[in-house]
């Protein structure tokens, strides 16, 4: 099963609380939260991985 990354946006002005990233097996292991931006507010600095 391809990797899933659950992310929350901690920007207090953003309406997005969390989102999931589903990507293929070809995604490098080094890819993490810092490689993405919030689809709602565009921030990159205030994203955090949700650990289950």
Buried (B, 14 or more C-beta within 10 A) or exposed (E): EEEEBBBBBEBEEBEBEEBEBEEEEEBEEEEEBEEBBBEBEEBEEBBEEEEE
